[in-house]
Amino acid sequence: VTLDDGADLASVLHATRPEAAERMLGGTEETTTGLLRLRALHEEGRLRCPILAVNEARTERVFNDRFGTGQSTLDGILRATNLLLAGRTFVVLGYGNTGRGVAQRARGAGASVVVCEIDPVAALEARMEGFEVLPALRAAERGDVFVTVTGGRGVLRREHFERMKDGAVLANAGHFDVELDLDALRGLATGGVRRVRPLVEQYDLGGRRLNLLAGGRVVNLAAAEGHPAAVMDVSFAVHALAAEELVVHPRELGPGVHPVPARLDREVARLKLASLGVEIDELTAEQERYLTSWG
Ligand SMILES: NC(=O)c1ccc[n+]([C@@H]2O[C@H](COP(=O)([O-])OP(=O)(O)OC[C@H]3O[C@@H](n4cnc5c(N)ncnc54)[C@H](O)[C@@H]3O)[C@@H](O)[C@H]2O)c1
């Protein structure tokens, strides 16, 4: 069984029909937020079957999150606004797998990219990649475009909106529409809200206007077409092989969230390379011995 959202698996199946969950051979999970929920369910001792964490497969982290979300998030912002990104300050909140991709693509489009983080390692990585790193309150004053991609809630809120420049654009690429505190934004819009383009709502904060894209929903899905097929083929291949693994080796794994076996990852990457006509090297027997012996 493959479900695309942990919330569905957790709430619909485990909450309403735990006996059915018990009979499942397992599931595969695509999203970061879905895995968070499934792990929470497991901590509570309520997860009844194994879940293979497709979201954490190597192929998924690199291709889906970095290249898929990176490109399609920019695509959504551009389709919704037709902005020229070159010369703008583009703020990425959350420099995880997806945030990295968004930051790289924004830089590629000529924007000055600012990263906001709460994790020192991720922040250091962003800095060493050459991005400016700032606390969100300071970035709020500087940004022309803001993208939240943390998986958390209320990442941009009242105190940030109050500091933003006239004309700033707000978008979310993280799971769900809670990363931007929309209640706070509505509360500040003393001059009203009007739709200025099909996917752009303009909030008038008494003279300063903030432009919200796609109602704060996931912008690459709401304003563009999501990940390109050439990324999803890799994801779906990992799902298919992971599902096969659960069927071919039933009940080998207990309830819990488990990694996708690395050999499946390698197999999918090998097939993708073949489809691209790319060949690679193999270890010689001597290299293999050297890398696997202890002395
Ligand atoms: N739009 C899409 O197509 C798409 C694709 C993949 C993932 N996602 C979603 O994007 C979100 C992030 O996924 P990920 O895989 O990059 O997660 P991740 O855990 O790799 O990265 C999230 C990063 O955000 C940082 N962070 C958390 N709270 C923060 C805050 N308040 N301010 C600044 N930084 C903060 C964390 O330190 C972390 O580095 C999730 O909700 C995920 O479901 C969306």
PDBQT file of the ligand as one rigid body, heavy atoms in Angstrom, charges set to zero:
ROOT
HETATM    1  N1  LIG A 301       6.793  21.704  -2.251  1.00  0.00    +0.000 N 
HETATM    2  C1  LIG A 301       7.243  20.469  -2.436  1.00  0.00    +0.000 C 
HETATM    3  O1  LIG A 301       7.075  19.888  -3.501  1.00  0.00    +0.000 OA
HETATM    4  C2  LIG A 301       8.002  19.823  -1.347  1.00  0.00    +0.000 A 
HETATM    5  C3  LIG A 301       8.928  18.812  -1.642  1.00  0.00    +0.000 A 
HETATM    6  C4  LIG A 301       9.668  18.246  -0.590  1.00  0.00    +0.000 A 
HETATM    7  C5  LIG A 301       9.413  18.655   0.718  1.00  0.00    +0.000 A 
HETATM    8  N2  LIG A 301       8.467  19.614   0.952  1.00  0.00    +0.000 N 
HETATM    9  C6  LIG A 301       8.177  20.086   2.304  1.00  0.00    +0.000 C 
HETATM   10  O2  LIG A 301       9.154  21.089   2.626  1.00  0.00    +0.000 OA
HETATM   11  C7  LIG A 301       9.361  21.100   4.039  1.00  0.00    +0.000 C 
HETATM   12  C8  LIG A 301      10.856  20.965   4.308  1.00  0.00    +0.000 C 
HETATM   13  O3  LIG A 301      11.296  19.695   3.836  1.00  0.00    +0.000 OA
HETATM   14  P1  LIG A 301      12.830  19.276   3.858  1.00  0.00    +0.000 P 
HETATM   15  O4  LIG A 301      12.891  17.884   3.349  1.00  0.00    +0.000 OA
HETATM   16  O5  LIG A 301      13.659  20.332   3.212  1.00  0.00    +0.000 OA
HETATM   17  O6  LIG A 301      13.074  19.269   5.429  1.00  0.00    +0.000 OA
HETATM   18  P2  LIG A 301      14.466  19.387   6.189  1.00  0.00    +0.000 P 
HETATM   19  O7  LIG A 301      14.186  18.898   7.554  1.00  0.00    +0.000 OA
HETATM   20  O8  LIG A 301      15.554  18.774   5.356  1.00  0.00    +0.000 OA
HETATM   21  O9  LIG A 301      14.724  20.972   6.214  1.00  0.00    +0.000 OA
HETATM   22  C9  LIG A 301      13.985  21.883   6.948  1.00  0.00    +0.000 C 
HETATM   23  C10 LIG A 301      14.959  22.947   7.413  1.00  0.00    +0.000 C 
HETATM   24  O10 LIG A 301      14.211  24.023   7.993  1.00  0.00    +0.000 OA
HETATM   25  C11 LIG A 301      14.899  24.468   9.149  1.00  0.00    +0.000 C 
HETATM   26  N3  LIG A 301      13.916  25.150  10.005  1.00  0.00    +0.000 N 
HETATM   27  C12 LIG A 301      12.971  24.603  10.799  1.00  0.00    +0.000 A 
HETATM   28  N4  LIG A 301      12.238  25.562  11.390  1.00  0.00    +0.000 NA
HETATM   29  C13 LIG A 301      12.739  26.743  10.961  1.00  0.00    +0.000 A 
HETATM   30  C14 LIG A 301      12.411  28.098  11.219  1.00  0.00    +0.000 A 
HETATM   31  N5  LIG A 301      11.409  28.440  12.031  1.00  0.00    +0.000 N 
HETATM   32  N6  LIG A 301      13.141  29.063  10.604  1.00  0.00    +0.000 NA
HETATM   33  C15 LIG A 301      14.165  28.731   9.775  1.00  0.00    +0.000 A 
HETATM   34  N7  LIG A 301      14.525  27.459   9.482  1.00  0.00    +0.000 NA
HETATM   35  C16 LIG A 301      13.818  26.488  10.086  1.00  0.00    +0.000 A 
HETATM   36  C17 LIG A 301      15.490  23.222   9.762  1.00  0.00    +0.000 C 
HETATM   37  O11 LIG A 301      16.574  23.516  10.610  1.00  0.00    +0.000 OA
HETATM   38  C18 LIG A 301      15.924  22.448   8.506  1.00  0.00    +0.000 C 
HETATM   39  O12 LIG A 301      17.252  22.728   8.130  1.00  0.00    +0.000 OA
HETATM   40  C19 LIG A 301       8.527  19.926   4.586  1.00  0.00    +0.000 C 
HETATM   41  O13 LIG A 301       7.301  20.408   5.049  1.00  0.00    +0.000 OA
HETATM   42  C20 LIG A 301       8.312  19.039   3.381  1.00  0.00    +0.000 C 
HETATM   43  O14 LIG A 301       7.152  18.228   3.502  1.00  0.00    +0.000 OA
HETATM   44  C21 LIG A 301       7.780  20.219  -0.044  1.00  0.00    +0.000 A 
ENDROOT
TORSDOF 0
